Amino acid sequence: MSQELKKAKENKSMPDMFFSDNVSDLDYYKLVSYQDNVLEELEREDYLYLTEYEKCFPQMNEMPTGINTLLLFGKQYEQKPENSLKDSVFYTDEKYKNSDTVEIADVVKENKAADSTEYTFAKYYGAIAKMAVLAGPDCFDFSTRKLQPDTNMVTNLSSYLFDVSRRGEATSGMVTAANNVLDRGNSTIANVEYRYFLYNFIQRKAVSEEIQKNSVTDYRAHVLTQDGKMFVQFDEKYAISAQSSENKQNACMRFMWILMSEAAEGNFYAADGTTPFPIQKKAFEEFFKYNESLSCFQKLVNQKRDCVLVGKGIAEMEEFQSKLYVNDVSDSLGVKTFCQQYVKEKKEN
């Protein structure tokens, strides 16, 4: 997306409005602020974390329409019916039996205690980097183009890389974890979009014996936390180009205002879709009527649980994590060396 936008700017053909989640260098573009138009028309108390978002990003050049978090999904497979969700350590340990959260440190600890380091599977590259943000959000201050890894961050990253399996296996379009059905149950670290894959796992008719034995029959979720703090990411953000005519900018603003309405948010964030949680409060509550298994996050939000809020920097975090994989970094020394080189490259750029 960034490359296409750069070309469009050079050719003076910027889109009037664009999806900005994966654009890492928004400062390069002249954008229209939502501060004096859309934001003024919205009742801030009707939206989750919108007031906090405005304080963090007062220019308001992006408008988030959804929020996300990092979850630990426990799954039960068809091939091991005797290995139920109740066998998972996170559902039998008294510490977590009636808890909506799991501490990242305990995930790492349980992985080390398991027979295989592939006990927990990271659904996508960015999951581990986002776990590191929970451990030390100031380390990933990409809004000022800084990455200052401290000792704790290096230690945490090396632990995650060692204990979280690196790849999943794709079987006829269904992503499953390799060697994950163990005596402690099965777990996957992912964002809320993972419900789409789980829904398809459960609903899809088996077309072969191999797919049948990899079918998921049930799942539950915990919110991952670091020292009790959960990760809240602002998603589905939109930006408006200042290169557009005034009429087009006004049209985009009206469209954005409609997108933020309860009806639009409720319809867009489908029960079984690949979307984050709606940011509009009533739509957010409605979401869990169809996704009760994810109500752990709903409870924490309604309890106003402490969290780490992240707006900018998502693209850079995922870039950082993907490079860790490409360079096959897995130990403390490797992480430290990689971080030092990454900081050097960012400063040079």
Buried (B, 14 or more C-beta within 10 A) or exposed (E): EEEEBBEBBEEEEBBBBBEBBEBBBBEEBEBBBBEEBBBEEBEEEBBBBBEBBBEBBEEBBBBBBBBBBBBBBBBBBBEBEEBBBEBBBBBBEEEBEEBBBBBBBBBBBBBEEBEEBBBBBBBBBBBBBBBBBBBBBEBBEBBEBEBEBEEEBBBBBBBBBBBBBBEBEEEEEBBBBEBBBBEBBBBBBBBBBBBBBBBBBBEBEEEEEEBEBBBBBBBBBBBBBBEEBBBBBBBBBBBBBEBBEEEBBBBBBEBBBEBBBBEBBBEBBEBEEEBBBBBBBEBBBBBBEEBEEBBBBBEBBEEEBEBBBBBBBBBBBBBBBBBBBEEEBBEBEBBBBBBEEBBEEBEEE
